[in-house]
């Protein structure tokens, strides 16, 4: 019986040490993760956001990741014409062939990423800059003939094409300069500063959408919509009954495991309006449009998350903040 008592003591000591080590590591990780955002000095006003986004947009196209981002973000893009009708949806590429065949598109319906990038450029030319439609069709047709030789990576060609055949004064280029990773960075920084300093979060994979609303040849509204998920280190002690036996008899061992715990998700939107012949950014706004909370999250914590995020609740011109409860897997 003595060895059973000893096994129990050792098991308890092992679990206690595991808890201590976990808490020590967790405290260190929380300090490391929280301090960069908590100590970051940034003006979170909308005027400052406008200045930062405009500064990004005013860079030359060759100094922005447009040619790299357009091929990878094309699937996430939806283009609307002045009547608010969808004229292209990058998600068409994910449709089964029989459904894709029924899609109505003003240009040849894209079935590959290469064709999707070409379709985006052709439709932007048709809506904003008809004089460029011919050169886009010609150059992309020539490239299509050589497509098997470059493995489908068109970023190099695209960078040269945008710079030499369209140029920074092109309405098409001015719109595309709003559709890349760089231009949303000021928004992400502000959300990290405001929320992640207390409640860390990360991207929900595959949830980025970019909607282009072409109101006229003089005004285009671009909306970046993303979702984020909270993450927080959780801690679980597995019972001794669930663990393999370490020694003779029925004595088992306990263990502690670290896991990520998701408490909430939220969706946000960065809206950029190009006006005055697309030569200026006339408006930049950032807001959170929805929260989804775990059904097990205490009410006080839910209220505190909403309070922390209050600076980015929706503006009055949009529907109110949508708050839901759900189970997270």
ZATI-225780 format. One line per 8 residues: their letters; for each residue x, y, z of N, C-alpha, C. Coordinates in steps of 0.05 Angstrom, whole numbers, plus 5000, padded with zeros to 4 digits. Each point is the difference from the previous one (the first is absolute). Example, Ala and Ser with C-alpha at 12.3 -4.5 7.8 and 13.67 -1.06 7.14 Angstrom:
<lofis>
AS	5264:4886:5156:4982:5024:5000:5018:5024:5000 | 4993:5021:4986:5016:5024:5001:4985:5022:5014
</lofis>
This chain:
<lofis>
XXXXXXXX	5017:4976:5000:4983:5024:5000:5017:5025:5000 | 5025:4997:5011:5017:5024:5002:5006:5011:4972 | 5005:4982:4982:5007:5010:4973:4976:5015:4987 | 4975:4992:5007:4977:5014:4990:4998:5029:5011 | 5006:5002:5027:5000:5026:5012:5022:5017:4988 | 5024:4988:4996:5022:5015:4988:4993:5009:4971 | 4987:4982:4985:4992:5007:4973:4980:5023:5000 | 4982:5000:5019:4981:5022:5002:5013:5026:5006
XXXXXXXX	5020:4999:5019:5014:5025:5007:5016:5010:4976 | 5013:4982:4986:5016:5008:4976:4982:5011:4978 | 4976:4988:4997:4982:5010:4980:4991:5028:5007 | 4992:5004:5025:4992:5027:5009:5022:5021:4996 | 5025:4991:5006:5022:5019:4997:5005:5006:4971 | 4997:4980:4983:5004:5005:4971:4980:5019:4989 | 4974:4996:5008:4979:5018:4990:5004:5028:5010 | 5008:5002:5026:5004:5027:5012:5023:5014:4986
XXXXXXXX	5021:4985:4993:5023:5012:4986:4991:5009:4972 | 4984:4983:4987:4991:5007:4973:4983:5025:5000 | 4983:5003:5021:4984:5024:5002:5017:5024:5005 | 5020:4998:5017:5018:5022:5006:5015:5008:4975 | 5011:4980:4986:5015:5006:4975:4982:5013:4979 | 4976:4990:4997:4982:5012:4981:4994:5029:5006 | 4993:5005:5026:4993:5027:5008:5024:5019:4996 | 5024:4991:5006:5023:5016:4997:5005:5007:4970
XXXXXXXX	4997:4979:4983:5004:5004:4972:4978:5018:4989 | 4975:4996:5009:4978:5015:4990:5003:5030:5008 | 5009:5005:5024:5005:5028:5009:5021:5013:4982 | 5021:4985:4994:5021:5011:4983:4990:5006:4972 | 4984:4980:4989:4990:5004:4973:4981:5023:4999 | 4982:5003:5020:4981:5022:5000:5014:5027:5002 | 5021:5001:5016:5015:5025:5002:5014:5006:4973 | 5010:4979:4988:5014:5005:4974:4981:5008:4978
XXXXXXXX	4976:4987:5000:4981:5006:4979:4985:5026:5004 | 4995:5007:5025:4984:5024:5005:5016:5025:4999 | 5025:5000:5009:5015:5024:5002:5004:5016:4974 | 5005:4986:4977:5004:5016:4976:4976:5017:4993 | 4976:4989:5003:4976:5016:4993:4993:5020:5022 | 5003:4991:5025:4994:5018:5022:5018:5025:5001 | 5026:4996:4993:5019:5022:5001:5001:5016:4973 | 4986:4990:4980:5001:5013:4974:4986:5028:5001
XXXXXXXX	5014:5020:4991:4989:5027:5000:4989:5005:4972 | 4974:5003:4998:4987:5004:4974:4975:5017:5004 | 4996:5019:4981:4976:5017:5000:4977:4983:4988 | 4980:4994:5016:4978:4983:4991:4977:5016:4989 | 5003:5026:4996:4978:5017:4989:4996:4993:4971 | 4977:5006:4989:4994:4995:4972:5016:5018:4982 | 5006:5024:5009:5017:5018:4984:5028:4988:4996 | 5011:4989:5021:5026:4988:4998:4999:4975:4982
XXXXXXXX	4979:4985:5002:4996:4976:4982:5000:5009:4971 | 4985:5022:4995:4998:5011:4972:5028:5007:4990 | 5016:5013:5017:5027:5008:4992:5017:4976:4994 | 4999:4980:5017:5017:4976:4997:4993:4984:4975 | 4974:4996:4995:4991:4985:4976:5007:5016:4975 | 4996:5026:5001:5006:5017:4976:5030:4998:4994 | 5016:5001:5021:5030:4998:4996:5007:4974:4986 | 4987:4978:5007:5005:4975:4987:4991:5001:4970
XXXXXXXX	4976:5010:4996:4988:5001:4973:5016:5018:4981 | 5012:5021:5010:5014:5019:4983:5028:4990:4991 | 5008:4977:5010:5025:4988:4991:4997:4991:4971 | 5022:4998:4986:4999:4990:4972:4993:4971:5000 | 4987:4991:4979:4991:4972:4999:5023:4981:5003 | 5024:5007:4990:5023:4983:5002:5011:4998:5029 | 4991:5018:5017:5009:5000:5028:4979:4987:5018 | 4979:4989:4989:4978:4987:5015:4999:4971:4990
XXXXXXXX	4989:4982:5017:4999:4971:4992:4976:4994:4982 | 4992:5018:4982:4977:4996:4983:5003:4975:4982 | 5023:4999:4987:5004:4978:4980:5001:4973:5014 | 5009:4999:5025:5002:4975:5015:4973:4993:5012 | 4986:5020:5010:4975:4996:5014:4976:4995:4982 | 4999:5012:4977:4977:4997:4982:4995:4971:4993 | 5020:4985:4991:4995:4971:4994:4990:4984:5023 | 5010:5006:5025:4992:4983:5023:4974:5010:5012
XXXXXXXX	4993:5026:4996:4975:5010:5011:4977:5001:4980 | 5005:4993:4975:4980:5002:4979:4975:4983:5008 | 5004:4977:5012:4977:4983:5007:4983:5013:5022 | 5010:5019:5014:4986:5013:5022:4985:5025:4991 | 5003:5007:4974:4989:5025:4990:4972:4997:4987 | 4983:5020:5006:4974:5001:4987:4997:5029:4989 | 4992:5002:4974:4998:5026:4987:4971:5005:4994 | 4990:5024:5007:4973:5009:4995:5000:5023:4980
XXXXXXXX	4981:5002:4982:4998:5023:4982:4983:5022:5013 | 4995:5021:4985:4986:5023:5011:4971:4994:5009 | 4989:4978:4989:4973:4992:5009:5001:4980:5023 | 5023:4996:5011:5005:4982:5023:4995:4971:4992 | 5005:4994:4975:4999:4972:4990:5027:4988:5000 | 5002:4975:5010:5026:4986:5000:5008:4994:4971 | 5023:5011:4991:5010:4994:4973:5023:4981:5001 | 5011:4995:5023:5021:4980:5003:5003:4992:5030
XXXXXXXX	5003:4974:5004:5003:4989:5027:5023:4980:4999 | 5022:5006:5014:5023:4982:5000:4993:4972:5010 | 4978:4998:5015:4992:4974:5011:4988:4982:4978 | 4996:5011:4976:4990:4983:4978:5019:4976:4995 | 5026:5005:5005:5020:4979:4995:4995:4975:5017 | 4986:5004:5022:4995:4977:5018:4974:4985:4994 | 4986:5010:4979:4975:4987:4993:5005:4974:4985 | 4982:4980:5002:5002:4977:4983:4998:5008:4970
XXXXXXXX	5013:4986:4982:5000:5007:4972:4972:5005:4988 | 4981:4984:5008:4973:5004:4989:4987:5026:5008 | 5006:5009:5025:4990:5026:5010:5015:5023:4987 | 5027:4997:4998:5016:5020:4988:4992:5006:4971 | 4991:4979:4986:4992:5003:4972:4975:5018:4998 | 4984:5002:5021:4976:5017:4999:5005:5028:5009 | 5024:5007:5008:5006:5027:5009:5000:5020:4977 | 4987:5022:5004:4999:5021:4979:5021:5021:5007
XXXXXXXX	5018:5004:4981:5022:5019:5005:5005:5016:4974 | 5006:5026:5003:5003:5018:4977:5025:4993:4984 | 5019:4986:5013:5024:4991:4986:5001:4970:5002 | 5018:4986:4985:5000:4971:5003:5002:4991:5029 | 4982:4982:5007:4998:4991:5028:5026:4986:5008 | 5013:5010:5021:5026:4989:5008:4997:4972:5012 | 5019:4982:4994:5000:4973:5011:5027:4994:5014 | 5019:5019:4997:5026:4997:5013:5008:5026:5014
XXXXXXXX	5020:5000:5017:5008:5024:5013:5011:5020:4980 | 5014:4991:4980:5011:5018:4979:4976:5014:4986 | 4980:4985:4993:4977:5011:4986:4984:5019:5018 | 5000:4994:5026:4986:5017:5019:5014:5028:5002 | 5026:5000:5002:5015:5026:5001:4994:5016:4974 | 5001:4986:4977:4994:5013:4975:4972:5012:4999 | 4980:4984:5011:4973:5009:5000:4996:5025:5018 | 5014:5000:5023:4999:5024:5018:5010:5025:4985
XXXXXXXX	5023:4997:4987:5011:5023:4986:4982:5009:4977 | 4989:4981:4985:4983:5007:4977:4974:5014:5010 | 4988:4990:5021:4976:5012:5010:5005:5028:5012 | 5022:5003:5014:5007:5027:5010:5005:5019:4977 | 5012:4990:4979:5005:5017:4976:4973:5008:4988 | 4983:4980:4997:4974:5006:4987:4983:5020:5016 | 5002:4999:5026:4984:5017:5017:5013:5028:5005 | 5027:5000:5001:5014:5024:5008:5018:5012:4979
XXXXXXXX	5011:4984:4982:5021:5010:4982:4999:4984:4974 | 4980:5004:4984:4997:4984:4975:5024:5001:4982 | 5016:5021:5000:5023:5002:4983:5021:4979:5006 | 4999:4987:5023:5020:4980:5008:4991:4972:4995 | 4976:4996:4991:4989:4973:4996:5016:4985:4979 | 5007:5014:4978:5015:4987:4978:5027:4990:5008 | 5015:5016:5015:5027:4992:5007:5000:4977:5021 | 4980:5000:5017:4997:4978:5019:4994:4974:4986
XXXXXXXX	4981:5001:4981:4993:4976:4985:5024:4990:4984 | 5015:5018:4988:5023:4992:4983:5022:4987:5016 | 5008:5014:5021:5023:4990:5016:4994:4975:5015 | 4975:4997:5010:4993:4976:5014:4996:4977:4981 | 4992:5005:4976:4997:4979:4980:5028:4989:4993 | 5019:5018:4997:5028:4991:4994:5011:4984:5023 | 4994:5009:5025:5010:4986:5023:4987:4972:5003 | 4974:4999:4993:4986:4975:5002:5013:4978:4983
XXXXXXXX	5010:5008:4977:5013:4981:4982:5025:4988:5013 | 5013:5016:5018:5024:4991:5013:4995:4989:5028 | 4975:4999:5009:4993:4993:5027:5013:4974:5010 | 5002:4978:4985:5012:4976:5010:5030:5003:5007 | 5013:5021:4990:5028:5004:5004:5007:5015:5026 | 4980:5013:5012:5007:5015:5024:4986:4990:5025 | 4987:4977:4997:4988:4986:5023:4977:5014:5013 | 4988:5019:4986:4976:5013:5011:5006:5024:5018
XXXXXXXX	5026:5006:5006:5007:5023:5017:5002:5024:4982 | 4980:5018:5000:5001:5023:4982:5007:5026:5014 | 5009:4998:5025:5006:5025:5015:5021:5017:4987 | 5021:4986:4990:5021:5016:4986:4990:5014:4976 | 4986:4986:4983:4988:5012:4976:4981:5022:5008 | 4983:4995:5020:4980:5020:5009:5013:5026:5009 | 5022:4997:5015:5014:5024:5010:5010:5017:4977 | 5012:4988:4980:5010:5015:4976:4976:5011:4985
XXXXXXXX	4979:4985:4996:4977:5009:4985:4987:5024:5013 | 4995:4999:5026:4987:5023:5013:5017:5025:4999 | 5026:4996:5002:5018:5024:5000:5003:5012:4972 | 5004:4983:4980:5007:5010:4974:4977:5005:4981 | 4979:4984:5002:4977:5002:4982:4976:5015:5011 | 4998:5002:5026:4978:5015:5012:5011:5025:5014 | 5018:4996:5019:5013:5022:5014:4984:5010:5024 | 5013:5016:5016:4988:5009:5026:4976:5019:4997
XXXXXXXX	4997:5012:4976:4977:5018:4996:4975:4985:4990 | 5003:4974:4995:4978:4984:4990:4978:4997:5022 | 4975:5003:4992:4978:4995:5019:5000:4972:5010 | 5008:4981:4983:5001:4972:5008:5021:4996:5022 | 5023:5012:4996:5022:4997:5020:4992:5014:5026 | 4987:5023:4998:4992:5014:5024:4981:4983:5017 | 4983:4985:4987:4982:4983:5015:5015:4976:5012 | 5017:4988:4983:5015:4976:5010:5019:5007:5023
XXXXXXXX	5009:5024:5001:5017:5008:5023:4986:5000:5026 | 4973:4998:5000:4985:4998:5024:4995:4970:5007 | 5006:4982:4982:4993:4972:5003:5025:4983:5005 | 5014:5006:5022:5023:4984:5007:5004:5000:5030 | 5018:4984:5009:5006:4996:5028:5010:5026:5014 | 5015:5015:4985:5012:5024:5012:4980:5020:5009 | 4978:5004:4985:4982:5021:5005:4982:4994:5025 | 4998:4975:5007:4984:4994:5024:5017:4999:5026
XXXXXXXX	5026:5003:4997:5017:4998:5023:4994:5021:5021 | 4994:5026:4993:4993:5020:5021:4975:4992:5015 | 4981:4987:4987:4975:4991:5014:5007:4977:5019 | 5016:4981:4992:5007:4977:5017:5015:5010:5024 | 5018:5019:4997:5015:5011:5022:4982:5012:5021 | 4980:5015:4991:4982:5013:5019:4982:4980:5015 | 4992:4979:4986:4984:4979:5014:5018:4985:5020 | 5025:4995:4992:5018:4986:5019:5005:5018:5024
XXXXXXXX	5004:5025:4996:5005:5018:5022:4976:5002:5019 | 4976:5001:4988:4976:5005:5016:4991:4974:5014 | 5001:4978:4986:4988:4975:5010:5021:4979:5009 | 5020:4995:4983:5019:4979:5005:5018:5005:5024 | 5003:5025:5008:5015:5006:5024:4988:4987:5025 | 4973:4995:4999:4987:4987:5022:4989:4972:4993 | 4990:4998:4975:4989:4975:4991:5013:4992:4973 | 5021:4984:5001:5014:4992:4975:4981:4987:4980
XXXXXXXX	5006:5006:4974:4984:4987:4979:5018:4995:4976 | 4990:4984:4982:5014:4993:4975:4980:4997:4978 | 5009:4999:4975:4983:4998:4977:4984:4974:5000 | 4975:5002:4991:4985:4976:4992:5008:4994:4972 | 5011:4977:4996:5011:4993:4974:4979:4999:4978 | 5006:5013:4978:4982:5000:4977:4976:5018:5002 | 5000:5018:5019:4976:5017:5005:5003:5028:4989 | 5021:5006:4985:5005:5027:4989:4984:5002:4974
XXXXXXXX	4984:5022:4997:4986:5006:4976:5005:5029:4992 | 5002:5006:4974:5004:5027:4990:4978:5006:4980 | 4983:5019:5006:4978:5008:4983:5006:5027:4987 | 4998:5001:4974:5004:5025:4985:4974:5009:4988 | 4990:5023:5009:4975:5011:4990:5007:5023:4982 | 4996:4996:4974:5005:5021:4980:4976:5018:4997 | 4999:5022:5014:4976:5017:4999:5000:5017:4974 | 5023:5007:4990:5003:5015:4975:5030:4999:4992
XXXXXXXX	5006:5013:4978:5029:5001:4993:5015:5019:5017 | 4986:5014:5017:5013:5020:5018:4999:4991:5029 | 4986:4978:5006:4998:4992:5029:4999:4970:5002 | 5018:4989:5016:5000:4971:5006:5003:4996:5030 | 4984:4982:5011:5001:4993:5028:5012:4972:5003 | 5021:4998:5016:5013:4974:5004:4996:4993:5030 | 4989:4977:5005:4997:4991:5028:5015:4974:5004 | 5019:5001:5019:5014:4976:5010:4985:4989:5024
XXXXXXXX	4991:4976:4999:4985:4988:5022:5015:4975:5010 | 5006:4999:5025:5015:4978:5011:4987:4991:5026 | 5007:4976:5009:4991:4989:5026:5025:4992:5016 | 4998:5004:5026:5021:4993:5019:4989:4982:5021 | 5017:4984:5012:4992:4982:5022:5018:5004:5024 | 4988:5001:5023:5016:5002:5024:5016:4975:5005 | 5022:5002:5013:5014:4976:5009:5012:5005:5027 | 4997:4980:5017:5010:5003:5027:5008:4972:5010
XXXXXXXX	5023:4998:5012:5009:4974:5009:4982:4989:5021 | 4989:4976:4996:4984:4986:5019:5016:4979:5014 | 4989:4987:5021:5016:4981:5015:4981:4977:5009 | 5008:4976:4993:4984:4976:5007:5017:4980:5014 | 4990:4989:5022:5013:4978:5013:4985:4974:4993 | 5013:4982:4987:4987:4975:4993:5000:4982:5025 | 4978:4987:5005:4998:4983:5024:5018:4976:4998 | 5007:4990:5023:5019:4977:5001:4987:4976:4987
XXXXXXXX	4973:4998:5001:4986:4977:4989:5003:4999:4970 | 5004:5024:4988:5001:5001:4971:5028:4996:4989 | 5020:4997:5018:5028:4999:4991:5010:4971:5001 | 5020:4994:4984:5013:4973:5001:5013:4996:5027 | 5001:4975:5009:5012:4994:5026:5030:5001:4998 | 5013:5012:5021:5029:5002:5001:5013:4977:5013 | 4987:4989:5020:5014:4980:5016:4982:4975:5004 | 5009:4983:5017:4984:4975:5005:4974:5006:5013
XXXXXXXX	4981:4983:4997:4974:5003:5013:4984:5021:4985 | 4983:5013:5014:4981:5019:4988:5008:5029:5003 | 5024:5006:5009:5009:5027:5003:5004:5014:4973 | 4989:5024:4997:5003:5015:4974:5015:5025:5004 | 5002:5016:4979:5014:5026:5002:4982:5021:4989 | 4999:5023:5012:4985:5023:4990:5018:5017:4983 | 4988:5016:4984:5016:5018:4983:4985:5026:4995 | 5014:5020:4992:4987:5026:4994:5005:5006:4970
XXXXXXXX	4980:5010:4986:5003:5007:4972:4991:5029:4996 | 5015:5014:4982:4993:5027:4993:4984:4999:4974 | 4979:5016:4998:4984:5001:4976:4991:5029:4996 | 4993:5006:4975:4990:5027:4994:4970:5001:5004 | 4992:5021:5012:4971:5004:5007:4990:5023:4984 | 4979:4996:4985:4988:5022:4984:4975:5011:5014 | 5000:5025:5007:4978:5012:5014:4981:5016:4982 | 5012:5012:4978:4983:5016:4983:5013:5003:4972
XXXXXXXX	4983:5008:4982:5009:5009:4973:4987:5027:4995 | 5014:5016:4983:4987:5025:4991:5007:5006:4971 | 4982:5013:4987:5004:5008:4973:5004:5030:4998 | 5018:5009:4983:5005:5029:4997:5002:5007:4970 | 4996:5026:4995:5000:5010:4973:5017:5026:4999 | 5018:5001:4980:5014:5024:4993:4989:5010:4973 | 4988:5023:5001:4988:5012:4975:5016:5023:4991 | 5008:4999:4974:5016:5021:4988:4984:5010:4975
XXXXXXXX	4995:5026:4999:4986:5012:4978:5019:5017:4983 | 5002:4993:4974:5016:5015:4981:4981:5019:4986 | 5006:5026:5000:4982:5020:4987:5016:5019:4983 | 4985:5019:4989:5012:5021:4983:5018:4988:4978 | 4987:4985:4982:5014:4986:4978:5021:4980:5011 | 4994:4989:5023:5017:4980:5013:5028:5011:5006 | 5002:5026:5002:5027:5012:5005:5005:5004:5030 | 4979:4997:5017:5003:5004:5028:4984:4979:5015
XXXXXXXX	5008:4995:5025:4984:4985:5019:4982:5019:5014 | 4974:4999:4995:4981:5019:5012:4991:4991:5027 | 5002:4974:5006:4991:4990:5026:5014:4974:5007 | 5007:4997:5026:5010:4975:5010:4987:4995:5027 | 4988:4977:5003:4986:4993:5026:5006:4971:5007 | 5000:4996:5026:5005:4973:5011:4979:4994:5021 | 4987:4977:4999:4981:4993:5021:4998:4970:5003 | 4991:4992:5024:4994:4972:5005:4970:4996:4997
XXXXXXXX	4992:4980:4983:4972:4998:4995:4986:4977:5015 | 5016:4981:5011:4987:4978:5014:5018:4987:5020 | 4988:4989:5020:5014:4983:5020:4985:4974:5003 | 5015:4978:5002:4988:4974:5007:5015:4990:5025 | 4985:4996:5021:5011:4992:5026:4994:4970:5005 | 5019:4987:5013:4996:4973:5009:4977:5000:5021 | 4983:4980:4998:4978:4999:5019:5009:4995:5029 | 5025:4991:5003:5010:4995:5027:5015:5024:5011
XXXXXXXX	5002:5022:4984:5015:5023:5010:4983:5016:5021 | 5012:5006:5023:4984:5015:5020:4991:5027:4990 | 4977:5008:5010:4988:5025:4991:5018:5024:5005 | 5014:5001:5023:5018:5022:5006:5022:5003:4979 | 5010:4977:4991:5022:5001:4981:4990:5009:4972 | 4977:4990:4993:4987:5009:4975:4997:5031:5000 | 4989:5010:5022:4996:5029:5002:5026:5015:4998 | 5021:4989:5013:5026:5013:4999:5012:5001:4972
XXXXXXXX	4997:4977:4986:5010:5000:4972:4986:5021:4983 | 4974:5002:5003:4985:5020:4985:5008:5029:5008 | 5006:5003:5025:5009:5026:5010:5027:5008:4988 | 5019:4980:5000:5026:5005:4989:4999:5007:4970 | 4981:4987:4986:4997:5004:4971:4982:5024:4993 | 4990:5014:5020:4980:5021:4995:5009:5021:4980 | 5026:5008:5000:5008:5021:4980:4995:4992:4971 | 4996:4974:4995:4996:4992:4972:4973:4987:4996
XXXXXXXX	4980:5006:5017:4973:4992:4994:4991:5014:4975 | 4980:4988:4986:4992:5011:4974:4992:5029:5000 | 5006:5015:4979:4990:5027:4998:4970:5000:4995 | 4988:5023:5005:4970:5001:5000:4989:4994:4972 | 5016:5003:4979:4989:4995:4973:4998:4970:4994 | 5011:4984:5017:4999:4971:4996:4981:4987:5020 | 4992:4975:4995:4984:4985:5020:5015:4998:5027 | 4985:4998:5021:5013:4998:5026:5017:4976:5003
XXXXXXXX	5016:4999:5021:5018:4978:5005:4984:4974:5005 | 5007:4979:4985:4987:4975:5002:5015:4983:5021 | 4986:4990:5021:5013:4984:5021:4985:4973:5001 | 5016:4978:4997:4988:4974:5000:5014:4982:5022 | 4986:4978:5006:5012:4979:5017:5002:4975:4984 | 5022:4985:5003:5002:4975:4985:5020:4982:5013 | 5000:4975:4992:5021:4981:5009:5023:5000:4981 | 5024:5003:5010:5024:4998:4983:5012:4972:5002
X	5008:4990:4977:5012:4973:5000:5030:5003:5007
</lofis>
